[in-house]
């Protein structure tokens, strides 16, 4: 039996489904959301710029808690970049999954830096990173809501995010459907904007964490700080950006306005 033809067809099908359609969706996403995507990239660039600045300027992180916290923060940044790629493919569940990982890593970074007991547990492989969310509430009160939203979306299989999908036809009837994509994924209900806003928000949370670890109050009033142990000045407006992105998500009805 000659199965070469069918094998080629199957190979082409998975190549189209797994690679080509995702690439085409990402290209269309980039064009549709050019302005906001550029802003999200600028936000991510603030993180990598501060990291590189600290390294190039000789910030002494030692080999203890500061060094390990910095390593965790760097991992969080890498996961955020992966989340951006998933958002560009309009893969909502995967984006939220990675955002939860990035957020938890950022919070854990701050926790082990500030809490010797947490750091000791981290080194021993006994650290429970979910504790870091409560820890960071002192600095960012709404962080529990953000982490909770990601957890509800992706930690356990659920009807809303795992399917089936509810597709509304022209007649107005909603039909429960399982969709195998044969064309570019289309945006649904401001989905692109919301995903990019979430990525920017978690990026600003990470930036605030890194600022707290490797910068300190300077002789000049805020928003100027200086890299620890150095005279290099660092300007930040992170708190303003945090409130801005959170408020944007509030306007979409995803969270309650801060009191």
C-alpha positions, 0 to 999 in steps of 0.5 A: 500500500502506498501511503506517501500521498496521504502522509504528505497531506497529513504533514502539510496539514499540521505544518499549516495548522501549527506553523503557517497559520500562527505566523500569519495570525501574528503578522496580522496581529502586529499590523492591527495593533501596531501602536499598542504593540510598540508601547508594550515593547517599550515597556519590556524594553524598560526592564531589559534596559535597567537590567543591562544598566545595572550589569554594565555599571557594575552593580554589586549583587554579590552571590546571595539573595540579591543575585538570586532575586535578580536571576528570578526577575530575569526569568520572569522577563523571558517568560513575559516575552514568550507570553507576548508571542502567544498573544500575537498568535491570539492564544489566550489560554497560553498567554494567561498561563505564561503571565501567571508564571511571569507574575509569580516569578516576579513576586517570588523575586521580591519575596526572597530578597526581603525575607530571609526565611523565604530565601532559605526555603527557596535554596532548599527547594521548599519554597511555596511561591504562591506565598509571594503574592500575599507578600507583594500586596503591601506594595501593590494592593491589587496584585491578588486580583491579577494573580487570581484572574490568571489562576482562574483562567488557566490552572484547572480546566474550565468551561470559559477558557478551555471550551467548547466555544460559543459562536453566535451566528447571524440569526443570533443563535449561539452554538457550542462549537469546537474550532479547528483553525483553517485560517488566521485567528480573528480577534474577539471582543477587544481581545488583542487590546486586553492581552497587550494591556495585561502584558504591560501591567505584569511588565510594570509589576516586574519593573517595580520589583527590580527597581526595589531590589537594585535601586535606592533613594537618591539625593534628588527627589522622586521620581529619580533613584540611583542604582545601589552602590553607585551614583548612576541616576535612574528615572522612573514613573512605574507607579503611574504606569501600573495604575494606568494599565490596571484602570484600563482593565477596569474599564473593560469590566475585568476588575473593580476600581480601587477604593 
